[in-house]
Amino acid sequence: MENTGSHLWMEIDTQALQHNLLTLQKEAGRSNSEVMGVVKADAYGHGIEVVKLLFDWGLKRVGVATVEEGCNLRKVDFRGEILVLGGFFSEEIDSILDNHLVPVVSCFEEGRSLAEKVGQRGETVKFHLKIDTGMGRGGFLERDLPADWWRRVNQNPFLSLAGIMTHFSCAESDREYTESQFGQFLTFLNHLPQDGTLPPFLRHCSNSAAFLLFPEMRLDLSRLGIALFGVSPTGDARLVVDCSLRPVMAIKTRIKNIKTLPANFRVGYGSTFVTSRETKVAVVSLGYAQGLFRSLSNRLEVLVRGKRVPALGTISMDQMVIDVSGIEGVKRGEVVTVLGREGEEEIRVEELAHRCGTIPHEILCSFRRITKKICR
Ligand SMILES: *Cc1c(COP(=O)(O)O)cnc(C)c1O
């Protein structure tokens, strides 16, 4: 995997991914829940190729944000169930049906246009209904739904209710609010007829944070995104390390050139770093155009030969400068780990997120355009 001639690449650790899937499936099984893999945004930046691997290892359902993402999965021949979480316009319904996607209905217009279109085609479509229990984004407020909505759906030969879901807004940070959202969801479900009038449907509400922190909220399906990729939804790595989940993504680049700068020499745009002593620096091929946030400038460490070294000055569009003073004999072409492990040292997504004040999800997505190498 080393020195392949490229300047910058992402390594996907498929063994870690498979291990995470099996670990999470086993854990979900203890609560009689099934794992749905959430793979929006190119599988959190890992690339849609990994979704096919997940299917081969036994993941039967995934969630995506858009119809387009669902169609892209079908284009690479993904055969599992695809739930479209993020809504759709009426002109996308043909694609939903042609690609056998399962839409989540989050507002009246979606429900109406779906029923109409499916009726015209004389087909039946499975769908999930989304309830807003306090996220304030997609989904029906219970009070906005007519009391007999389920009867109308039930009587429509073209619509088949396959699931009811809600989404938590702060499972990682607010126990009380999450419990109140969960309570509202259960109340909503309890208001539905319990006498077998409705066909069986799947109930689901948990994301990774809720799954790990509130096992009682797993219900029939657990919608797991970031945990599948071995990264903590809270930013605290212990939460996933304690369940033996392992990071899947690593980002590597190579040293393009090395030189020694004198003391009092300025480094990078804006001269935000000045050497305090003679400093051996190296230039590497990674900048904000490739997804490394510029707000990590002067706050970032990378690994060279298993040692942590600081990055110096402002991150450029395609390059950055690192301090290799402490590394004897370091050479042009050597591999630098920006994310991932080298021996005992590790740079985690959670660390990068913490250093620039964002959440781990955003760090993963920001690297999504980097060339992938699938490591088996
Ligand atoms: C993204 C998403 C998830 C997964 O969230 P993670 O924190 O990555 O586990 C679950 N449900 C919905 C509706 C989502 O949009």
The ligand as an ORCA input file, in Angstrom:
! r2SCAN-3c Opt
* xyz 0 1
  C     -27.929     10.322      9.045
  C     -29.087      9.694      9.689
  C     -28.920      8.630     10.588
  C     -27.574      8.107     11.029
  O     -26.955      8.977     11.938
  P     -25.562      8.547     12.626
  O     -25.354      9.576     13.688
  O     -24.512      8.646     11.578
  O     -25.734      7.175     13.113
  C     -30.070      8.026     11.081
  N     -31.298      8.454     10.729
  C     -31.485      9.487      9.876
  C     -32.877      9.911      9.534
  C     -30.394     10.146      9.347
  O     -30.574     11.166      8.509
*
